Amino acid sequence: MFVSLALVTCKKHEDPAPKTTVLTFRQDNTGLLTTFSDDYIFATDETGAMLDNQAFESGTTITLATSKALPTQKINVTIFRKESAGLTWVRTFLGIPVGQTWQYLVPGASGQGASTGIALLTINHQPPSPPGAVFILTDATGNGLADTESSTPSGDIKVAIPLYKTPTRVCVASTRNNQPTLLTLNNISPGADLTANFTTDFKVLDHLVDISFSEPNTIFGISALVQGLDANSSDIFPAGNSLCSRYLTNSPGPITIGYNDGFPAFKTEISIFGSKISKTYFKIGNAAITAPLLNYTMSVTNNTIGGFAFAISGGYNLRRSLWASSNSTTTWEVYSSPEGKQLIPNLPDELNNKYGSLNLTQLPYQYSEFTSFLDGFTYEKFLLRGITGPWTKGSTEYQKIQFGN
């Protein structure tokens, strides 16, 4: 009996299994969290087993750790946010190397700021060659840009332009006889009452490039944006840029885009839209003279969040899939490389007890988007940089294709 009791006593004093830190996490947008009611983060292994979950607040550093044996050196990380206004969003990142440190920013944070006032612009034109739609780009505070669109009425075009810096540069793009034209106005302040003549003041750009597409019969719309950059930047919204050409049409193409001299680099973004599919080519650097688009097909065999399964006909570096309620007040995004394993369990008990009525794991599937980086950017770099800003921040050239449900 004495030996038995001694053995029991020894077992009570055994050291607990050591824990492995799987993620160190910090939320930094302190001022933007005042409207949020609940923020959680949890980690699972690649089989879907829960490792750790914690609530968090901005400005604090938390550590997710587990004493469980890890089947691989990759984990899946999910961030949950329930806002006091009723919006709920969830983001899951698949295939995270164990032991990373994240410094996370609130999604949607903008550097544009509040408008300092407006300027009025009247564009005089005469038939038979009125402008196409007019697009106006203004400098904004931070790294933001303000983009305003105005349709073409039968008479003069009158546009109220919101200004975000004083004074600011205003770039007005349109088309004349299907060629891109541009009007640049400098040092504009709130209250300015401006007049421009479409025939004489809007200039055809220095260099024109015709862009055609291989699938014209399936195109419902085309969007093209060209900006001259004051410096070659890898940011999606580089500061100090100037509009060159802007194009938006419901025709199948081809289109003509334009570039002006005097810029060391350009940002070009061209997208086409079809039935439940869209394709984009993006480039920062030399002027783009073609728009190479992905020509993939996709099929989905399981459209649930917990076990999403699909087949795609080509290679990619980053997948982004979305599930959302019909009114988009509840969304769940999943980010992954081709190697990611989307085995997502139910939410942790704390969240299920509070928000089980949201039925998050039953959200309807909406679409999947696949990005192929052409400049050496990778999913691993995205995990370290992309989650702190626009999801493709850091890439200077990529192709993207989106398949709707």
C-alpha positions in Angstrom: 0.0 0.0 0.0 2.8 2.4 0.9 4.5 1.8 -2.5 1.3 2.4 -4.3 0.6 5.7 -2.6 4.2 6.8 -3.3 3.7 6.1 -7.0 0.5 8.1 -7.0 2.2 11.0 -5.3 4.9 11.0 -7.9 2.4 11.1 -10.7 0.8 14.2 -9.2 4.1 16.1 -9.4 5.0 15.2 -13.0 5.9 18.3 -15.1 3.3 19.3 -17.7 4.1 18.7 -21.3 6.0 21.7 -22.8 4.2 24.0 -25.0 5.2 25.0 -28.5 4.5 28.6 -29.6 2.7 28.4 -32.9 2.1 32.2 -33.5 2.9 35.5 -31.9 0.3 38.1 -32.8 -0.1 41.9 -32.4 -3.1 44.1 -33.5 -1.9 47.7 -34.0 -4.7 49.9 -35.2 -5.7 51.1 -31.7 -7.9 54.0 -32.9 -9.9 51.9 -35.3 -11.0 49.3 -32.8 -13.4 51.4 -30.7 -16.4 50.2 -32.6 -15.5 46.5 -32.4 -17.1 44.4 -29.8 -15.3 41.1 -30.0 -11.9 40.0 -31.6 -10.6 36.4 -31.4 -7.8 34.5 -33.0 -7.4 30.7 -33.1 -5.0 28.3 -34.6 -5.6 24.7 -35.9 -3.2 22.2 -37.3 -3.5 21.0 -40.9 -5.9 18.2 -39.9 -8.3 20.7 -38.4 -7.5 20.0 -34.7 -7.8 23.1 -32.4 -4.5 24.2 -30.9 -5.2 27.4 -29.1 -7.6 30.4 -29.2 -7.7 33.7 -27.4 -9.5 37.0 -27.4 -7.4 40.0 -28.2 -7.4 43.8 -28.1 -5.4 46.3 -30.1 -2.0 47.2 -28.8 -1.4 43.9 -27.0 0.8 41.0 -28.0 -0.5 37.5 -27.5 1.0 34.1 -28.0 -0.8 31.1 -29.3 0.8 27.9 -28.0 0.0 24.2 -27.7 1.2 21.1 -25.9 -0.2 18.8 -28.7 2.0 17.1 -31.1 2.0 18.8 -34.5 1.5 16.6 -37.5 3.3 19.1 -39.8 5.2 22.4 -39.3 2.3 24.3 -40.8 -0.9 25.7 -39.1 -4.1 27.4 -40.1 -4.9 30.8 -38.4 -8.3 32.3 -38.2 -9.2 35.9 -37.1 -12.8 36.6 -36.0 -14.2 40.0 -35.6 -17.8 40.9 -34.5 -18.5 44.6 -34.8 -20.9 46.5 -32.6 -22.6 47.7 -35.7 -23.6 44.2 -36.6 -21.0 43.3 -39.2 -19.1 40.1 -38.8 -16.0 39.1 -40.7 -13.7 36.1 -40.5 -10.3 35.6 -42.2 -8.5 32.3 -42.4 -4.9 31.9 -43.5 -3.8 28.4 -44.5 -0.4 26.9 -44.4 1.3 29.3 -41.9 4.8 28.2 -40.8 4.9 27.4 -37.1 6.4 30.2 -35.0 5.7 33.3 -37.1 5.2 36.8 -35.7 2.4 38.9 -37.1 1.8 42.6 -36.8 -1.8 42.9 -38.1 -3.6 46.0 -39.4 -7.4 46.5 -39.4 -8.7 45.6 -42.9 -10.1 48.5 -44.8 -7.9 51.2 -43.1 -7.6 54.1 -45.6 -5.1 56.9 -45.9 -7.6 59.1 -47.8 -9.0 61.0 -44.9 -11.8 63.6 -45.0 -12.5 65.9 -47.9 -11.2 69.5 -47.4 -13.8 70.8 -49.8 -14.8 70.7 -53.4 -13.9 72.3 -56.7 -16.4 72.7 -59.6 -15.4 71.7 -63.2 -17.4 72.5 -66.3 -16.3 70.7 -69.5 -17.6 72.4 -72.7 -18.1 70.2 -75.7 -20.0 70.2 -78.9 -21.5 67.3 -81.0 -20.7 65.2 -82.9 -17.8 64.1 -80.6 -18.7 64.4 -77.0 -16.4 62.9 -74.4 -16.8 59.3 -73.2 -17.3 58.9 -69.5 -15.1 61.3 -67.5 -12.8 60.0 -64.8 -11.2 62.3 -62.3 -8.3 61.3 -60.0 -7.1 63.6 -57.3 -4.3 63.4 -54.8 -5.4 62.4 -51.3 -3.8 62.5 -47.9 -1.7 59.5 -47.0 -1.3 57.1 -49.9 -4.9 57.3 -51.0 -6.4 58.4 -54.3 -9.9 59.8 -55.0 -11.5 58.4 -58.2 -14.7 60.1 -59.4 -16.7 59.0 -62.5 -19.2 61.1 -64.4 -21.4 59.9 -67.3 -21.8 62.0 -70.4 -24.9 64.1 -70.7 -26.1 65.8 -73.9 -24.9 69.2 -72.8 -21.9 70.5 -70.9 -20.5 68.2 -68.2 -20.5 69.6 -64.7 -18.6 67.7 -62.0 -18.1 68.5 -58.3 -14.6 67.3 -57.4 -13.9 66.3 -53.8 -10.4 67.5 -52.7 -8.3 65.8 -50.0 -5.1 67.9 -50.1 -4.8 71.7 -50.5 -3.7 72.6 -53.1 -4.0 69.4 -55.1 -3.5 68.1 -58.6 -6.6 67.0 -60.5 -6.3 64.7 -63.5 -9.3 64.3 -65.8 -9.3 61.4 -68.3 -11.7 60.8 -71.1 -11.8 59.5 -74.7 -12.1 61.3 -78.0 -12.8 59.2 -81.1 -11.9 56.1 -78.9 -8.5 57.6 -78.1 -7.5 58.4 -74.5 -7.2 62.1 -73.7 -6.1 63.9 -70.5 -6.5 67.2 -68.8 -4.2 68.0 -65.8 -5.0 70.9 -63.5 -2.4 71.8 -60.8 -2.7 73.7 -57.5 -6.4 73.4 -57.2 -8.0 74.6 -53.9 -11.5 74.2 -52.5 -14.0 76.6 -54.0 -12.3 76.8 -57.4 -14.7 77.2 -60.4 -13.0 75.7 -63.4 -13.8 75.5 -67.1 -12.2 73.4 -69.8 -12.9 72.9 -73.4 -13.0 69.2 -74.4 -11.6 69.8 -77.9 -8.7 72.1 -77.1 -7.8 71.4 -73.5 -7.9 67.6 -73.4 -4.7 66.3 -75.0 -4.1 63.0 -76.7 -1.5 61.1 -74.7 2.1 60.9 -75.9 2.1 57.2 -76.5 -1.0 55.0 -77.5 -1.2 51.3 -77.1 -3.9 49.1 -78.6 -4.9 46.2 -76.4 -7.0 43.3 -77.8 -8.4 40.2 -76.1 -8.6 36.6 -77.2 -12.1 36.0 -76.0 -14.2 39.0 -77.3 -17.4 37.0 -77.5 -17.5 36.4 -73.8 -16.5 39.9 -72.5 -19.3 42.0 -70.9 -17.0 44.9 -69.8 -13.5 46.2 -69.7 -11.7 48.4 -67.2 -8.3 49.9 -67.7 -6.2 52.3 -65.5 -2.8 53.8 -66.3 -0.9 56.0 -63.9 2.4 57.7 -64.2 4.5 57.3 -61.0 7.0 59.8 -59.6 9.0 56.9 -58.4 9.1 53.1 -59.1 7.1 51.8 -56.1 5.9 48.4 -55.1 2.8 49.7 -53.3 -0.6 49.3 -54.8 -1.4 53.0 -54.1 2.0 54.7 -54.4 2.1 58.3 -53.4 2.8 61.1 -55.8 1.3 59.6 -59.0 -0.6 61.1 -61.9 -3.4 59.7 -64.0 -2.5 58.9 -67.6 -5.6 57.1 -69.0 -8.8 55.6 -67.6 -11.1 53.4 -69.6 -14.4 51.7 -68.7 -16.7 50.2 -71.4 -19.3 47.6 -71.9 -17.9 46.7 -75.3 -15.8 43.6 -75.9 -12.7 45.6 -77.1 -10.2 46.2 -78.4 -9.3 49.3 -76.4 -6.6 52.0 -76.6 -4.7 53.0 -73.5 -2.1 55.8 -73.3 1.1 56.9 -71.5 2.7 60.3 -71.1 6.4 61.0 -71.1 8.2 62.2 -68.0 7.6 59.4 -65.6 10.2 56.8 -64.5 7.5 54.1 -64.0 3.9 53.4 -64.6 1.1 51.5 -62.9 -1.2 49.6 -65.3 -4.3 47.6 -64.4 -6.5 46.1 -67.0 -9.5 43.9 -66.3 -12.1 42.1 -68.4 -15.5 40.9 -67.1 -17.6 38.0 -68.3 -20.4 35.8 -66.9 -19.3 34.7 -63.4 -15.6 35.3 -64.4 -13.2 38.2 -64.4 -9.5 38.5 -65.3 -6.9 41.1 -64.4 -3.4 42.0 -65.4 -1.5 44.4 -63.1 2.0 45.9 -63.5 4.2 48.5 -61.9 7.3 49.4 -63.9 7.8 49.9 -67.6 4.7 50.8 -69.7 2.7 47.7 -70.4 2.1 47.0 -74.1 0.1 43.8 -73.7 -2.4 42.4 -71.2 -1.5 38.7 -70.7 -4.5 37.2 -69.0 -4.9 33.8 -67.3 -7.1 31.4 -69.3 -8.0 28.8 -66.7 -11.1 26.8 -65.9 -12.3 25.8 -62.4 -14.7 23.2 -61.0 -15.8 23.0 -57.3 -16.5 19.6 -55.8 -17.2 20.8 -52.2 -18.2 24.4 -51.6 -18.3 24.3 -47.8 -15.9 26.3 -45.7 -15.0 23.3 -43.6 -13.8 21.1 -46.5 -13.6 23.2 -49.6 -12.4 21.2 -52.6 -11.9 22.2 -56.2 -9.8 21.7 -59.4 -8.2 24.4 -61.5 -6.5 24.0 -64.8 -3.4 26.1 -64.2 -0.8 27.2 -61.6 -1.1 30.0 -59.1 0.6 31.4 -56.0 -2.3 32.7 -54.0 -6.0 31.7 -53.6 -8.6 33.9 -52.0 -12.1 32.4 -51.5 -15.2 34.1 -50.1 -18.3 32.9 -48.3 -20.9 35.5 -47.4 -24.4 36.0 -46.2 -26.9 37.3 -48.8 -26.7 40.8 -47.4 -22.9 40.6 -47.0 -23.1 41.5 -43.3 -21.3 38.3 -42.5 -18.2 37.2 -44.5 -15.5 34.6 -44.3 -12.4 34.8 -46.5 -9.8 32.1 -46.8 -6.3 32.7 -48.1 -4.0 29.9 -49.3 -1.2 28.7 -51.4 -1.7 25.7 -53.6 -0.4 23.5 -50.8 -2.9 24.8 -48.2 -5.3 22.3 -46.6 -8.7 23.8 -46.0 -10.0 21.7 -43.1 -11.7 24.2 -40.8 -13.5 23.0 -37.7 -16.4 24.6 -35.9 -15.5 27.8 -34.1 -14.1 27.6 -30.5 -16.7 27.0 -27.8 -16.6 30.6 -26.6 -17.6 31.9 -30.0 -20.2 29.2 -30.6 -21.8 30.0 -27.3 -22.0 33.7 -28.2 -22.6 33.6 -31.9 -23.8 30.2 -32.9 -26.9 31.8 -34.5 -24.6 33.2 -37.2 -24.2 29.7 -38.7 -20.7 30.8 -39.9 -19.8 27.3 -41.2 -23.0 27.3 -43.3 -22.4 30.6 -45.2 -23.0 30.4 -48.9 -20.0 30.1 -51.2 -19.5 33.2 -53.4 -16.3 33.0 -55.4 -12.6 32.0 -55.6 -9.8 34.3 -56.9 -6.4 32.9 -58.0 -3.3 35.1 -58.4 -0.1 34.3 -60.3 2.8 36.6 -59.3 5.1 37.3 -62.2 7.9 39.1 -60.3 9.0 36.5 -57.7 6.5 37.5 -55.1 5.2 34.5 -53.1 2.5 33.4 -50.7 5.1 33.3 -48.0 5.9 37.0 -48.6 2.2 37.7 -48.7 1.9 36.2 -45.2 4.5 38.6 -43.9 3.5 41.7 -45.8 0.1 41.3 -47.4 -1.9 40.9 -44.2 -0.7 44.3 -43.1 -2.3 46.1 -46.0 -3.9 45.5 -49.5 -3.7 41.8 -50.1 -1.4 42.0 -53.1 0.8 44.7 -51.6 4.4 44.1 -52.6 3.9 42.5 -56.0 4.8 44.6 -59.0 3.3 42.3 -61.6 0.6 39.7 -61.4 -2.3 38.0 -63.2 -5.5 37.3 -61.4 -8.7 35.3 -62.3 -11.9 35.1 -60.4 -14.6 32.5 -60.7 -18.0 33.2 -59.3 -20.5 30.7 -58.0 
